[in-house]
């Protein structure tokens, strides 16, 4: 079989709500690499958040696309990075802060979070029992955020080197307003994270997303776009699904993503990656 570049989302695709990568998914990834295929993680998480999942490193990947496409690492080296112009980052933050949103400014290996965002994730963490995997994972995320709490009036330096902005809020029509007022200056994706009880999402630099990253990585490895494969489940996977030669929606994916994918596999916790790899022919 022709060598393929395979880009895999993490949350909802490789990693379940229990914080575990199914054994069948890990097995499929290893077998595909043994057959010569190139595998990249492609996540909205920043690099530090990905490092919170050590079992991903134990599987072995050829590279990592993080921060929704704003950072690409190959062989442990950064080969692409895009950050917001400072004036745009300030404009976005002030807009969201004015609507009393929880906001996190994400850098390569650092998260600067405002107090509303920290309070939200603390309340979410406390809904899980002590000793559970999800409580432990959320506790690690909170530890990262508590290292860099944004002051009420952030200094200009806080907006430097920002790859991605995450937000949630209760203002009616928040996403629609954002797209109307800021859509010409950035990429805005609806978040499917279950713990966002209001409206939430991810914001990236204009023209930077998982689809642009997939095309960039294909160029590095001299892989034709027709020989690229993408697996995803949520809105920020849409550009990657649209760009890939073969697009696969997880069985637990949003209906809007299933509608534009080439095929659908089973759900994450129903051996979705293994079944998808086998259906395409990446593994026997």
C-alpha beads as a LAMMPS data file, in Angstrom:
LAMMPS data file: protein, C-alpha beads

284 atoms
283 bonds

1 atom types
1 bond types

-500.0 500.0 xlo xhi
-500.0 500.0 ylo yhi
-500.0 500.0 zlo zhi

Masses

1 110.0

Atoms # bond

1 1 1 0.000 0.000 0.000
2 1 1 1.148 3.542 -0.787
3 1 1 2.612 5.245 2.294
4 1 1 0.051 7.507 3.982
5 1 1 0.241 10.521 6.261
6 1 1 -2.316 9.992 9.033
7 1 1 -3.384 12.910 11.274
8 1 1 -5.243 11.985 14.444
9 1 1 -7.161 14.292 16.751
10 1 1 -6.708 13.459 20.451
11 1 1 -9.778 14.238 22.583
12 1 1 -12.798 12.268 21.445
13 1 1 -10.756 10.475 18.796
14 1 1 -7.794 8.848 20.534
15 1 1 -8.512 9.785 24.146
16 1 1 -11.768 9.041 25.925
17 1 1 -13.600 10.961 28.615
18 1 1 -11.971 8.617 31.106
19 1 1 -8.553 9.943 30.094
20 1 1 -7.570 6.599 28.563
21 1 1 -6.385 5.670 25.060
22 1 1 -8.083 2.375 24.114
23 1 1 -5.605 -0.496 23.781
24 1 1 -6.939 -1.246 20.301
25 1 1 -6.158 2.325 19.181
26 1 1 -2.594 2.135 20.484
27 1 1 -2.157 -1.215 18.763
28 1 1 -3.483 0.131 15.455
29 1 1 -1.144 3.146 15.558
30 1 1 1.923 0.994 16.232
31 1 1 1.022 -1.464 13.481
32 1 1 0.430 1.331 10.967
33 1 1 3.858 2.842 11.705
34 1 1 5.465 -0.595 11.368
35 1 1 3.990 -0.719 7.872
36 1 1 5.682 2.574 7.011
37 1 1 2.836 5.029 7.432
38 1 1 3.547 8.439 8.990
39 1 1 1.419 9.315 12.029
40 1 1 0.919 12.748 13.564
41 1 1 -1.118 13.818 16.541
42 1 1 -3.230 16.821 15.569
43 1 1 -4.788 18.507 18.572
44 1 1 -6.289 21.708 19.855
45 1 1 -4.282 21.121 23.043
46 1 1 -1.067 23.030 23.441
47 1 1 2.219 21.116 23.707
48 1 1 2.239 21.157 27.512
49 1 1 -1.270 19.702 27.717
50 1 1 -0.303 16.913 25.302
51 1 1 2.631 16.078 27.550
52 1 1 0.106 15.397 30.333
53 1 1 -0.776 12.161 28.467
54 1 1 2.383 10.016 28.726
55 1 1 0.783 7.005 27.040
56 1 1 0.686 8.963 23.776
57 1 1 4.471 9.231 23.836
58 1 1 4.708 5.509 24.574
59 1 1 2.716 4.728 21.416
60 1 1 5.172 6.660 19.280
61 1 1 4.283 9.288 16.680
62 1 1 6.329 10.872 13.919
63 1 1 5.288 14.360 14.919
64 1 1 2.792 16.549 16.728
65 1 1 0.504 19.311 15.501
66 1 1 -0.643 21.271 18.551
67 1 1 -2.553 24.460 19.411
68 1 1 -5.042 23.769 16.641
69 1 1 -2.391 23.897 13.913
70 1 1 -0.324 26.815 15.193
71 1 1 2.645 24.646 16.185
72 1 1 4.208 21.703 14.339
73 1 1 6.946 19.518 15.793
74 1 1 8.771 16.847 13.815
75 1 1 11.416 14.644 15.377
76 1 1 11.191 16.701 18.557
77 1 1 12.002 19.957 16.729
78 1 1 9.663 22.859 16.059
79 1 1 9.360 23.289 12.297
80 1 1 6.419 25.708 12.225
81 1 1 4.959 28.182 14.695
82 1 1 2.393 30.930 14.309
83 1 1 1.336 33.424 16.967
84 1 1 -1.237 36.193 17.080
85 1 1 -0.102 39.739 16.386
86 1 1 -0.142 41.319 19.837
87 1 1 -2.739 43.921 18.896
88 1 1 -5.123 41.184 17.685
89 1 1 -4.615 39.098 20.841
90 1 1 -5.389 42.176 22.953
91 1 1 -8.484 42.953 20.918
92 1 1 -9.832 39.397 21.242
93 1 1 -9.133 39.172 24.966
94 1 1 -10.711 42.531 25.743
95 1 1 -13.783 41.600 23.678
96 1 1 -14.224 38.318 25.572
97 1 1 -13.413 39.840 28.942
98 1 1 -16.025 42.497 28.332
99 1 1 -18.587 39.703 28.001
100 1 1 -17.359 38.181 31.298
101 1 1 -15.978 35.069 29.610
102 1 1 -13.528 32.619 31.042
103 1 1 -10.434 32.951 28.847
104 1 1 -7.084 31.205 28.495
105 1 1 -4.217 32.524 26.383
106 1 1 -2.165 29.544 25.237
107 1 1 1.510 29.611 24.371
108 1 1 3.679 26.670 23.285
109 1 1 4.145 25.241 26.762
110 1 1 2.272 27.688 28.938
111 1 1 -1.321 28.703 29.654
112 1 1 -2.280 32.121 30.983
113 1 1 -5.780 31.850 32.395
114 1 1 -8.123 34.453 33.823
115 1 1 -9.865 33.873 37.140
116 1 1 -13.240 33.053 35.573
117 1 1 -11.701 30.242 33.547
118 1 1 -9.907 28.818 36.573
119 1 1 -13.084 28.973 38.669
120 1 1 -14.986 27.135 35.936
121 1 1 -12.509 24.270 35.676
122 1 1 -12.235 24.020 39.459
123 1 1 -16.001 23.576 39.698
124 1 1 -15.911 20.952 36.926
125 1 1 -13.117 19.048 38.666
126 1 1 -15.094 18.920 41.892
127 1 1 -17.961 17.086 40.165
128 1 1 -15.717 14.021 39.802
129 1 1 -14.973 11.727 42.754
130 1 1 -11.608 11.907 44.490
131 1 1 -9.278 9.306 42.990
132 1 1 -10.980 9.220 39.581
133 1 1 -8.938 9.555 36.405
134 1 1 -10.856 12.626 35.231
135 1 1 -10.369 14.442 38.556
136 1 1 -6.631 13.740 38.351
137 1 1 -6.448 14.966 34.726
138 1 1 -8.379 18.152 35.514
139 1 1 -6.229 18.732 38.577
140 1 1 -3.125 18.666 36.361
141 1 1 -4.770 21.130 33.972
142 1 1 -5.618 23.452 36.867
143 1 1 -2.049 23.258 38.142
144 1 1 -0.850 24.549 34.760
145 1 1 -3.361 27.394 34.799
146 1 1 -2.627 28.382 38.382
147 1 1 1.040 28.938 37.512
148 1 1 0.090 31.917 35.339
149 1 1 -3.083 33.632 36.491
150 1 1 -3.889 36.645 34.348
151 1 1 -4.289 39.878 36.303
152 1 1 -7.490 41.851 35.878
153 1 1 -5.637 44.232 33.542
154 1 1 -3.014 42.130 31.734
155 1 1 0.200 43.809 30.624
156 1 1 1.206 43.821 26.968
157 1 1 3.756 41.050 27.620
158 1 1 0.900 38.661 28.449
159 1 1 -0.239 38.783 24.838
160 1 1 3.129 37.965 23.276
161 1 1 3.694 34.509 21.804
162 1 1 0.044 33.450 22.013
163 1 1 -0.792 30.562 19.643
164 1 1 -4.429 30.020 20.584
165 1 1 -7.196 31.470 22.754
166 1 1 -9.820 29.325 24.502
167 1 1 -13.014 30.817 25.898
168 1 1 -16.391 30.048 27.439
169 1 1 -19.212 32.315 28.463
170 1 1 -22.912 32.653 29.124
171 1 1 -23.680 35.644 26.897
172 1 1 -26.531 34.745 24.495
173 1 1 -25.335 34.285 20.918
174 1 1 -21.683 34.517 21.946
175 1 1 -20.257 32.497 19.039
176 1 1 -22.384 34.284 16.455
177 1 1 -21.314 37.669 17.825
178 1 1 -17.651 36.647 17.798
179 1 1 -17.823 35.517 14.181
180 1 1 -19.609 38.697 13.198
181 1 1 -17.245 41.073 14.983
182 1 1 -13.878 39.261 14.816
183 1 1 -14.252 36.604 12.124
184 1 1 -12.185 38.582 9.589
185 1 1 -9.197 38.646 11.957
186 1 1 -9.027 35.110 13.351
187 1 1 -10.272 31.524 13.065
188 1 1 -13.145 30.674 15.434
189 1 1 -14.254 27.127 16.242
190 1 1 -17.166 25.949 18.341
191 1 1 -16.000 23.748 21.203
192 1 1 -17.526 20.326 21.729
193 1 1 -15.982 19.941 25.191
194 1 1 -18.873 18.639 27.315
195 1 1 -17.971 20.795 30.306
196 1 1 -18.665 24.068 28.482
197 1 1 -22.198 24.584 29.798
198 1 1 -22.581 27.929 28.033
199 1 1 -20.992 28.667 24.666
200 1 1 -17.297 28.068 24.195
201 1 1 -14.659 27.603 21.594
202 1 1 -11.146 28.002 20.304
203 1 1 -9.674 30.955 18.428
204 1 1 -6.576 30.741 16.243
205 1 1 -4.581 33.131 14.050
206 1 1 -6.197 33.859 10.697
207 1 1 -5.525 31.121 8.145
208 1 1 -4.070 28.757 10.763
209 1 1 -5.947 25.584 11.629
210 1 1 -5.627 21.818 11.491
211 1 1 -6.196 21.793 7.741
212 1 1 -3.343 24.199 7.025
213 1 1 -1.116 22.147 9.329
214 1 1 -1.990 18.903 7.539
215 1 1 -1.010 20.449 4.201
216 1 1 2.237 21.779 5.691
217 1 1 3.204 18.394 7.123
218 1 1 2.340 16.647 3.867
219 1 1 4.781 19.000 2.139
220 1 1 7.542 18.238 4.646
221 1 1 7.214 14.514 4.027
222 1 1 6.578 14.883 0.290
223 1 1 3.224 13.136 0.597
224 1 1 0.513 13.942 -1.938
225 1 1 -2.680 15.318 -0.398
226 1 1 -4.506 12.353 -1.934
227 1 1 -2.398 10.126 0.326
228 1 1 -3.328 11.916 3.563
229 1 1 -5.851 10.610 6.091
230 1 1 -7.575 12.491 8.936
231 1 1 -9.569 11.194 11.904
232 1 1 -11.638 13.621 13.979
233 1 1 -14.812 14.246 15.958
234 1 1 -15.372 17.973 16.557
235 1 1 -15.665 21.390 14.936
236 1 1 -11.968 22.264 15.099
237 1 1 -11.310 19.074 13.083
238 1 1 -13.414 20.368 10.198
239 1 1 -10.575 22.055 8.230
240 1 1 -8.477 18.883 8.593
241 1 1 -11.384 16.710 7.439
242 1 1 -11.936 19.039 4.471
243 1 1 -8.239 19.038 3.525
244 1 1 -7.444 15.318 3.798
245 1 1 -7.441 12.873 0.913
246 1 1 -9.461 10.468 3.061
247 1 1 -11.536 11.948 5.892
248 1 1 -12.877 9.725 8.667
249 1 1 -15.403 10.835 11.283
250 1 1 -15.561 8.958 14.548
251 1 1 -18.862 7.300 15.412
252 1 1 -19.141 9.762 18.306
253 1 1 -18.418 12.762 16.051
254 1 1 -20.717 15.706 15.543
255 1 1 -23.313 15.141 12.833
256 1 1 -21.988 18.199 10.985
257 1 1 -18.567 16.535 10.744
258 1 1 -20.006 13.196 9.664
259 1 1 -21.827 15.013 6.875
260 1 1 -18.578 16.166 5.233
261 1 1 -16.373 13.140 5.973
262 1 1 -15.701 10.452 3.379
263 1 1 -16.581 7.711 5.820
264 1 1 -17.551 7.004 9.402
265 1 1 -15.922 4.534 11.759
266 1 1 -17.259 3.267 15.071
267 1 1 -17.099 5.326 18.263
268 1 1 -13.842 5.901 20.113
269 1 1 -14.746 3.430 22.869
270 1 1 -15.958 0.879 20.300
271 1 1 -12.525 0.364 18.696
272 1 1 -13.102 3.304 16.349
273 1 1 -9.448 3.898 15.449
274 1 1 -8.671 0.203 14.975
275 1 1 -11.762 -0.352 12.823
276 1 1 -11.100 2.781 10.797
277 1 1 -7.465 1.861 10.147
278 1 1 -8.520 -1.601 9.045
279 1 1 -11.316 -0.303 6.798
280 1 1 -8.914 2.006 4.972
281 1 1 -6.207 -0.635 4.740
282 1 1 -3.621 1.034 6.969
283 1 1 -3.375 -2.258 8.888
284 1 1 -4.331 -5.857 8.157

Bonds

1 1 1 2
2 1 2 3
3 1 3 4
4 1 4 5
5 1 5 6
6 1 6 7
7 1 7 8
8 1 8 9
9 1 9 10
10 1 10 11
11 1 11 12
12 1 12 13
13 1 13 14
14 1 14 15
15 1 15 16
16 1 16 17
17 1 17 18
18 1 18 19
19 1 19 20
20 1 20 21
21 1 21 22
22 1 22 23
23 1 23 24
24 1 24 25
25 1 25 26
26 1 26 27
27 1 27 28
28 1 28 29
29 1 29 30
30 1 30 31
31 1 31 32
32 1 32 33
33 1 33 34
34 1 34 35
35 1 35 36
36 1 36 37
37 1 37 38
38 1 38 39
39 1 39 40
40 1 40 41
41 1 41 42
42 1 42 43
43 1 43 44
44 1 44 45
45 1 45 46
46 1 46 47
47 1 47 48
48 1 48 49
49 1 49 50
50 1 50 51
51 1 51 52
52 1 52 53
53 1 53 54
54 1 54 55
55 1 55 56
56 1 56 57
57 1 57 58
58 1 58 59
59 1 59 60
60 1 60 61
61 1 61 62
62 1 62 63
63 1 63 64
64 1 64 65
65 1 65 66
66 1 66 67
67 1 67 68
68 1 68 69
69 1 69 70
70 1 70 71
71 1 71 72
72 1 72 73
73 1 73 74
74 1 74 75
75 1 75 76
76 1 76 77
77 1 77 78
78 1 78 79
79 1 79 80
80 1 80 81
81 1 81 82
82 1 82 83
83 1 83 84
84 1 84 85
85 1 85 86
86 1 86 87
87 1 87 88
88 1 88 89
89 1 89 90
90 1 90 91
91 1 91 92
92 1 92 93
93 1 93 94
94 1 94 95
95 1 95 96
96 1 96 97
97 1 97 98
98 1 98 99
99 1 99 100
100 1 100 101
101 1 101 102
102 1 102 103
103 1 103 104
104 1 104 105
105 1 105 106
106 1 106 107
107 1 107 108
108 1 108 109
109 1 109 110
110 1 110 111
111 1 111 112
112 1 112 113
113 1 113 114
114 1 114 115
115 1 115 116
116 1 116 117
117 1 117 118
118 1 118 119
119 1 119 120
120 1 120 121
121 1 121 122
122 1 122 123
123 1 123 124
124 1 124 125
125 1 125 126
126 1 126 127
127 1 127 128
128 1 128 129
129 1 129 130
130 1 130 131
131 1 131 132
132 1 132 133
133 1 133 134
134 1 134 135
135 1 135 136
136 1 136 137
137 1 137 138
138 1 138 139
139 1 139 140
140 1 140 141
141 1 141 142
142 1 142 143
143 1 143 144
144 1 144 145
145 1 145 146
146 1 146 147
147 1 147 148
148 1 148 149
149 1 149 150
150 1 150 151
151 1 151 152
152 1 152 153
153 1 153 154
154 1 154 155
155 1 155 156
156 1 156 157
157 1 157 158
158 1 158 159
159 1 159 160
160 1 160 161
161 1 161 162
162 1 162 163
163 1 163 164
164 1 164 165
165 1 165 166
166 1 166 167
167 1 167 168
168 1 168 169
169 1 169 170
170 1 170 171
171 1 171 172
172 1 172 173
173 1 173 174
174 1 174 175
175 1 175 176
176 1 176 177
177 1 177 178
178 1 178 179
179 1 179 180
180 1 180 181
181 1 181 182
182 1 182 183
183 1 183 184
184 1 184 185
185 1 185 186
186 1 186 187
187 1 187 188
188 1 188 189
189 1 189 190
190 1 190 191
191 1 191 192
192 1 192 193
193 1 193 194
194 1 194 195
195 1 195 196
196 1 196 197
197 1 197 198
198 1 198 199
199 1 199 200
200 1 200 201
201 1 201 202
202 1 202 203
203 1 203 204
204 1 204 205
205 1 205 206
206 1 206 207
207 1 207 208
208 1 208 209
209 1 209 210
210 1 210 211
211 1 211 212
212 1 212 213
213 1 213 214
214 1 214 215
215 1 215 216
216 1 216 217
217 1 217 218
218 1 218 219
219 1 219 220
220 1 220 221
221 1 221 222
222 1 222 223
223 1 223 224
224 1 224 225
225 1 225 226
226 1 226 227
227 1 227 228
228 1 228 229
229 1 229 230
230 1 230 231
231 1 231 232
232 1 232 233
233 1 233 234
234 1 234 235
235 1 235 236
236 1 236 237
237 1 237 238
238 1 238 239
239 1 239 240
240 1 240 241
241 1 241 242
242 1 242 243
243 1 243 244
244 1 244 245
245 1 245 246
246 1 246 247
247 1 247 248
248 1 248 249
249 1 249 250
250 1 250 251
251 1 251 252
252 1 252 253
253 1 253 254
254 1 254 255
255 1 255 256
256 1 256 257
257 1 257 258
258 1 258 259
259 1 259 260
260 1 260 261
261 1 261 262
262 1 262 263
263 1 263 264
264 1 264 265
265 1 265 266
266 1 266 267
267 1 267 268
268 1 268 269
269 1 269 270
270 1 270 271
271 1 271 272
272 1 272 273
273 1 273 274
274 1 274 275
275 1 275 276
276 1 276 277
277 1 277 278
278 1 278 279
279 1 279 280
280 1 280 281
281 1 281 282
282 1 282 283
283 1 283 284
